[in-house]
Amino acid sequence: MEKRKIYTAEEKQNIILELKASKFKKEIIVKYKIHHNTLSRWEKEFEKSGLDGLDKKKRNAKNAKRIAILEKKLIVTEESLKYTELELEIRKKLMNGFEESLPIKERLIIVEQYIGKGIKREALLEICKVTEYQWKKHKKNNQP
């Protein structure tokens, strides 16, 4: 069984340029013993990224950078989702008919339960329709 030839980026580039000059794909496929899918992939990679697109190491490095960026975006999205889920959970507790129908003491207790779980205090107070003054007064009265 014949061992498969590994082409360098420069060799691939020369083959692509030869293909563009001759316009006969079949001729290139036979001459270099390359599968037509491989040649088509090389053409696309060369058109998209030039010589770097044909260099597997450089392509992998670009992909690694892209993956790192996407992973960071995923973390931000997950944090945002967690925040939204907590906010939804709080709003469900508050929606006992209407938010205003829930007594202030119960709304303050809800704020107390969710502080430190990923939502800033100011946002909690706004969601629960509690003023900063009411919160400070509640904390002062409930100190051990």
NORVEN-V82763 format. One record per backbone hydrogen bond with DSSP energy under -0.5 kcal/mol. NH is the residue of the N-H (numbers start at 1). CO is the residue of the C=O. If there is no record, write none. Layout:
BEGIN
nh->NH co->CO
nh->NH co->CO
END
This chain:
BEGIN
nh->7 co->5
nh->12 co->8
nh->13 co->9
nh->14 co->10
nh->15 co->11
nh->16 co->12
nh->17 co->13
nh->18 co->14
nh->19 co->15
nh->20 co->16
nh->21 co->17
nh->22 co->18
nh->23 co->19
nh->25 co->23
nh->28 co->24
nh->29 co->25
nh->30 co->26
nh->31 co->27
nh->32 co->28
nh->33 co->29
nh->34 co->29
nh->39 co->35
nh->40 co->36
nh->41 co->37
nh->42 co->38
nh->43 co->39
nh->44 co->40
nh->45 co->41
nh->46 co->42
nh->47 co->43
nh->48 co->44
nh->49 co->45
nh->50 co->46
nh->52 co->49
nh->53 co->50
nh->54 co->50
nh->54 co->51
nh->55 co->51
nh->55 co->52
nh->56 co->54
nh->59 co->55
nh->60 co->56
nh->61 co->57
nh->62 co->58
nh->63 co->59
nh->64 co->60
nh->65 co->61
nh->66 co->62
nh->67 co->63
nh->68 co->64
nh->69 co->65
nh->70 co->66
nh->71 co->67
nh->72 co->68
nh->73 co->69
nh->74 co->70
nh->75 co->71
nh->76 co->72
nh->77 co->73
nh->78 co->74
nh->79 co->75
nh->80 co->76
nh->81 co->77
nh->82 co->78
nh->83 co->79
nh->84 co->80
nh->85 co->81
nh->86 co->82
nh->87 co->83
nh->88 co->84
nh->89 co->85
nh->90 co->86
nh->91 co->87
nh->92 co->88
nh->93 co->89
nh->94 co->90
nh->95 co->91
nh->96 co->94
nh->97 co->95
nh->98 co->96
nh->101 co->98
nh->102 co->98
nh->102 co->99
nh->107 co->103
nh->108 co->104
nh->109 co->105
nh->110 co->106
nh->111 co->107
nh->112 co->108
nh->113 co->109
nh->114 co->110
nh->115 co->111
nh->116 co->119
nh->117 co->114
nh->119 co->114
nh->124 co->120
nh->125 co->121
nh->126 co->122
nh->127 co->123
nh->128 co->124
nh->129 co->126
nh->130 co->125
nh->135 co->131
nh->136 co->132
nh->137 co->133
nh->138 co->134
nh->139 co->135
nh->140 co->136
nh->141 co->137
nh->142 co->138
nh->143 co->140
END
